[in-house]
Amino acid sequence: MASSFKNAHTAVGTSATTVYTCGGSLNSSVIHGMFFANTHGSANVNVTLELVDSSSGSSRKILDAVPVPPNTTLSVDKPINLEHDSIQATASSANCDAVASVLELS
């Protein structure tokens, strides 16, 4: 089984944004850590993170409107296992960046 480390990143706004998708030739992926940076200088940004199951189309929240103070970063340091699933994020404003450290397994 081949494996490789990747970084996924995106700007997160007020509509659901896909941060990472495990698909194609990949059997599974493990997100080792995720970071949400609030780039706003004076206001909190609330972050919601969801796992979207591609086989059923359903989603489940991992984080629900968690406040990130101005000019700080929220770290999610527990692994998230994906099998042809996606991770989506939503923020209360467009002042949020997301980065995921991913181990892809094929």
Backbone bond lengths (Angstrom), bond angles and torsions (degrees), N, CA, C in turn:
res aa  C-N    CA-C-N  psi(-1)  N-CA   C-N-CA  omega(-1)  CA-C   N-CA-C  phi
1 M - - - 1.441 - - 1.530 107.82 -
2 A 1.322 116.95 122.88 1.462 121.96 178.84 1.522 109.95 -84.57
3 S 1.323 115.51 147.43 1.456 119.80 178.15 1.522 109.10 -141.18
4 S 1.322 115.26 150.90 1.458 120.58 176.95 1.520 109.35 -152.31
5 F 1.333 115.34 148.05 1.460 121.26 177.88 1.518 109.59 -91.89
6 K 1.318 115.88 139.95 1.464 122.84 179.18 1.521 108.69 -136.74
7 N 1.325 115.13 158.09 1.453 121.66 169.09 1.514 107.49 -114.55
8 A 1.323 116.39 132.51 1.456 121.86 173.97 1.520 106.57 -113.74
9 H 1.327 116.92 141.57 1.462 118.91 -178.75 1.519 110.17 -153.06
10 T 1.327 115.76 152.40 1.455 121.52 178.95 1.513 109.40 -164.93
11 A 1.307 116.13 159.31 1.458 121.56 167.89 1.526 106.59 -81.15
12 V 1.317 116.76 139.86 1.466 121.59 -178.56 1.520 108.06 -112.87
13 G 1.323 115.62 134.51 1.456 120.55 179.94 1.505 112.00 -125.02
14 T 1.323 115.76 -157.02 1.460 121.30 -172.89 1.528 113.76 -82.51
15 S 1.322 118.43 -5.06 1.465 120.67 171.98 1.528 108.31 -114.22
16 A 1.311 116.43 156.37 1.467 121.20 -176.50 1.523 110.68 -57.64
17 T 1.337 115.26 127.97 1.454 122.85 -178.53 1.521 108.78 -122.49
18 T 1.319 117.78 128.42 1.458 120.71 177.90 1.524 109.36 -74.83
19 V 1.322 116.09 122.69 1.465 121.69 177.54 1.522 109.85 -87.90
20 Y 1.345 116.95 -40.34 1.463 121.23 -177.84 1.521 109.35 -157.19
21 T 1.342 115.94 143.20 1.456 122.29 175.00 1.519 109.49 -128.62
22 C 1.321 116.54 130.87 1.457 122.41 172.86 1.521 106.32 -92.96
23 G 1.324 116.73 112.69 1.452 118.65 -176.95 1.510 111.15 -158.95
24 G 1.306 115.78 -168.38 1.463 121.31 179.27 1.510 111.66 64.79
25 S 1.341 117.01 -128.45 1.460 122.11 -176.66 1.529 112.98 -82.83
26 L 1.326 117.06 -1.89 1.469 119.47 -178.45 1.523 111.07 -76.90
27 N 1.325 115.77 135.09 1.463 119.94 174.23 1.521 110.61 -79.34
28 S 1.320 115.37 -40.34 1.459 120.21 -179.98 1.522 109.06 -163.96
29 S 1.322 115.01 166.72 1.458 122.41 176.24 1.514 108.29 -141.13
30 V 1.315 115.46 154.00 1.457 121.09 175.89 1.523 107.79 -126.06
31 I 1.317 115.97 121.25 1.454 120.18 173.70 1.523 106.39 -86.71
32 H 1.325 115.86 114.54 1.467 120.86 -177.16 1.519 112.45 -82.25
33 G 1.310 116.16 -29.87 1.452 120.60 179.87 1.510 110.43 -162.69
34 M 1.337 115.25 148.89 1.465 121.21 175.51 1.514 108.20 -132.59
35 F 1.327 114.39 146.29 1.456 120.38 -178.45 1.523 108.86 -132.19
36 F 1.324 116.33 134.08 1.456 123.03 176.54 1.516 107.74 -120.08
37 A 1.328 116.58 114.84 1.465 121.69 -177.87 1.523 109.51 -102.42
38 N 1.328 115.52 123.78 1.460 121.93 174.12 1.524 107.22 -86.73
39 T 1.323 117.60 111.35 1.457 121.79 -177.53 1.527 112.62 -94.06
40 H 1.325 117.02 3.35 1.461 120.73 178.32 1.529 108.98 -77.30
41 G 1.299 116.82 141.27 1.463 121.22 -175.50 1.515 115.84 -79.72
42 S 1.367 117.50 -18.04 1.463 116.26 -173.32 1.525 115.50 -144.40
43 A 1.316 119.51 1.66 1.467 120.34 -177.16 1.526 111.40 -131.86
44 N 1.339 115.03 148.23 1.461 120.55 173.48 1.528 110.14 -65.33
45 V 1.327 115.38 151.07 1.464 122.59 168.68 1.521 106.15 -119.57
46 N 1.337 116.49 127.33 1.460 120.73 178.21 1.523 109.14 -92.80
47 V 1.337 116.34 128.90 1.467 122.26 -174.48 1.527 110.11 -113.08
48 T 1.337 115.10 133.59 1.460 122.18 172.61 1.526 107.64 -119.64
49 L 1.333 116.11 133.23 1.460 122.92 -179.08 1.515 108.31 -123.83
50 E 1.346 116.97 130.68 1.457 121.47 -177.84 1.520 111.64 -129.79
51 L 1.333 115.45 145.08 1.457 123.39 170.34 1.521 106.90 -95.63
52 V 1.333 117.11 124.22 1.460 122.22 179.58 1.521 108.06 -107.46
53 D 1.325 116.38 116.32 1.467 123.19 -179.42 1.526 108.86 -83.63
54 S 1.337 116.61 113.33 1.468 120.10 -176.30 1.524 112.70 -68.59
55 S 1.336 118.34 -26.82 1.466 119.79 -177.55 1.525 111.87 -73.36
56 S 1.325 117.34 -31.15 1.470 119.64 -178.63 1.524 112.70 -112.29
57 G 1.324 117.21 -15.52 1.460 120.36 -176.77 1.517 113.78 77.99
58 S 1.323 116.36 0.58 1.469 119.83 -179.08 1.527 110.31 -86.48
59 S 1.308 115.85 162.43 1.459 120.45 177.43 1.523 109.92 -134.25
60 R 1.330 114.55 154.41 1.462 121.70 178.54 1.519 108.25 -135.66
61 K 1.312 115.84 138.84 1.460 120.86 -178.19 1.525 111.32 -78.87
62 I 1.316 114.49 137.73 1.461 122.43 172.64 1.518 108.84 -101.57
63 L 1.327 116.11 -43.28 1.465 123.52 172.49 1.518 107.19 -124.40
64 D 1.330 117.38 144.01 1.457 120.54 -179.68 1.522 110.28 -130.76
65 A 1.318 115.87 101.47 1.469 123.52 176.78 1.535 111.92 53.02
66 V 1.319 115.91 47.99 1.465 121.76 178.94 1.535 108.59 -79.09
67 P 1.346 117.85 124.67 1.462 119.73 -178.30 1.531 112.36 -74.44
68 V 1.324 114.98 134.95 1.457 122.12 174.02 1.530 106.36 -116.04
69 P 1.335 118.28 115.78 1.465 120.82 -177.55 1.529 112.22 -62.89
70 P 1.336 117.08 160.78 1.466 121.23 -178.83 1.525 112.28 -56.10
71 N 1.328 115.36 139.72 1.474 123.15 176.28 1.523 113.72 55.49
72 T 1.329 117.11 33.73 1.468 121.21 176.23 1.527 109.27 -131.24
73 T 1.334 115.46 174.63 1.456 121.95 -177.63 1.525 110.29 -127.70
74 L 1.323 115.72 135.59 1.463 122.97 172.42 1.521 107.36 -94.87
75 S 1.330 116.63 129.00 1.456 121.88 -179.32 1.525 109.75 -111.76
76 V 1.336 116.38 128.82 1.464 122.64 173.23 1.521 105.28 -107.82
77 D 1.333 116.61 105.30 1.464 120.11 -170.36 1.521 114.16 -109.03
78 K 1.309 117.87 21.19 1.465 121.82 174.44 1.527 108.42 -106.50
79 P 1.329 118.29 143.41 1.465 119.71 -178.06 1.529 112.60 -67.11
80 I 1.339 114.45 146.16 1.461 122.45 174.28 1.522 105.99 -123.46
81 N 1.326 116.77 117.44 1.463 122.06 -178.26 1.526 109.90 -90.77
82 L 1.328 116.19 132.83 1.458 121.61 -178.62 1.519 110.41 -124.32
83 E 1.319 116.25 137.41 1.457 123.38 172.05 1.521 107.11 -128.04
84 H 1.325 117.21 93.31 1.462 123.08 -176.78 1.526 110.91 55.89
85 D 1.319 116.90 38.60 1.447 124.34 178.94 1.523 109.37 -115.09
86 S 1.333 115.87 172.60 1.461 121.91 177.82 1.517 110.26 -126.54
87 I 1.316 114.43 157.03 1.460 122.32 171.64 1.523 106.25 -115.25
88 Q 1.345 115.92 126.00 1.456 120.90 178.38 1.513 110.03 -121.39
89 A 1.326 115.77 146.87 1.458 121.22 179.04 1.521 109.82 -128.72
90 T 1.329 114.51 150.83 1.451 122.97 175.37 1.529 106.93 -136.39
91 A 1.322 116.57 142.58 1.466 121.12 178.04 1.523 108.99 -126.42
92 S 1.323 115.83 158.58 1.457 120.35 -179.01 1.521 112.43 -75.92
93 S 1.335 117.72 -12.39 1.463 122.09 173.50 1.520 108.32 -149.31
94 A 1.314 116.28 173.43 1.464 120.80 -177.49 1.522 112.52 -84.57
95 N 1.313 118.38 13.98 1.463 122.57 -177.81 1.520 111.81 -98.01
96 C 1.330 117.36 49.45 1.460 120.53 -175.87 1.529 109.72 -142.32
97 D 1.322 115.60 132.98 1.457 122.41 173.59 1.524 108.79 -114.93
98 A 1.330 116.77 143.31 1.462 121.88 178.04 1.520 109.74 -121.66
99 V 1.340 115.83 138.16 1.462 122.82 175.78 1.524 107.58 -133.63
100 A 1.328 116.83 133.44 1.472 121.90 177.74 1.527 109.09 -123.57
101 S 1.323 115.82 136.42 1.461 122.84 173.95 1.527 106.71 -98.64
102 V 1.347 116.25 117.14 1.455 121.08 -168.39 1.533 110.87 -123.62
103 L 1.328 116.41 136.90 1.460 123.05 169.63 1.527 107.11 -104.38
104 E 1.341 116.56 115.06 1.457 120.97 179.50 1.515 109.91 -96.32
105 L 1.340 116.62 134.69 1.465 123.35 -178.75 1.528 109.01 -120.07
106 S 1.337 115.96 125.77 1.473 118.15 179.56 1.512 110.82 -127.08
